[in-house]
Amino acid sequence: MKKLTIIGGGPAGYAAALYSSNFDLDVTLVESDTLGGTCLNRGCIPAKYWLHVAELNHEIDTSNEYGIEIKDKKINWAETAKKRFDTVNKLVGGIGMLLKSKKIEVVEGWGTVKDSNTVLVKKTDGSEVELNSDFVLIATGSKPRSIPNIEVDEKFIITSDTALNWEEPPKKVCVVGAGAIGCEFASLLNDLGSEVIVVELDSEILPGLDKRTSSELRKQLSKRGIQFKLGTSINSINGKTVEFSDKEKQDFDTVLVAVGRAPLTENIGLEELGISVIKGYVEVNLETYQTTKDNIFAIGDIVAGTPQLAHVAFAEAISAITFIATGEKKPINYSAIPFVVYTRPELAEVGINAEKAKEQNIAITQSQHSFAGVGRALIQNQNQGVVRVYAEEAGSIIGASVCGPAAGEMIHELMYMVGWEALPSEASEFIHAHPTLSESIGESLLSLSGKGLH
């Protein structure tokens, strides 16, 4: 039986450990903190919990539009926080039980790769243990990225790691960075009554995503009262006063730094072994996830050139474990990975957008359909937004971008079209139920095939 040591118990690490039970592998998982990693404890799950709370609050505040009058609304923040911790603890406990049921040994402590077959674990009590195995899989995840001129103290200047621990939302917040994390926090804080200003150095929010769709989201967030300072940075922070690069000064209750995430690869022995690491990211063979040391593998947020997403980590875990156990290559189709921004409304994208097609010299045709006339969206009072679909000229569908209600769910239909390289004429033949939000996809596909309906 082959032995495998996994360093890191986040989405990449625990998924790899669980999937290994399908093969003849003896697996030990090393984790220095809590099972589930950032995603489960400080990221994906608690953030989406607060987004749901914010959405409920908005629904209550606007219920009078449907003739439902709710008086004397009160938010019990202590109970709200308790529910969040209960949800997280239930999921963390579930992972622990799954690992135990699949006979995965979990060792608590800081893991360092000592040599190609040995991991040294420093436990919290100061003792050390050496784990010997045939293979080592590194899945140490990431941490909030910092900015050189802004010193995070996790009190006034905070990151996403601690923002979710507020006893109640601050009254006025400066969000630094308009990527997915920054926009999500801006959306939920606004729905919970906070005044929010987002500062972004780029000319548009969500850099790298479809600019027109991102612009649509920004306009909708702006209508809700969120302020955006684009093409702007922070000059200085003195006390609670923030001075922006345009010389404007404003006072805030807190500054939330949300400028992406940095790989956690320091002090785990990689460079000492000669493993190629560039700016903290580990270089791997994307067909096998082998590093420059053949029996040492890396997956998840630390991998160079791949999206830092939990669902990508799950997929990489499956691919790496398959190769370790069988020698079979199971490469991931990175061109068909869905990306979701959980704002209100949501934005989701898959494949190649208009800007990326231009950069890659791909001639495209495109179509779009607005939610304005979609019955289900109108009923839900969420009929602002758009579906855009892109195809190569006289070729298959290569990408899509959606801004609107439930975009994060709708994008998966488009994901299959991109992944399976469907032709617009083929995809447009499928019938969408009425009334549904996904009718907007059907309408956009009809237009893309050259024969629109509405």
Summary of the structure (lengths in Angstrom):
residues: 454
radius of gyration: 23.4
end to end distance: 60.8
largest distance: 69.9
contacts: 1532
relative contact order: 0.11
helix: 35%
strand: 26%
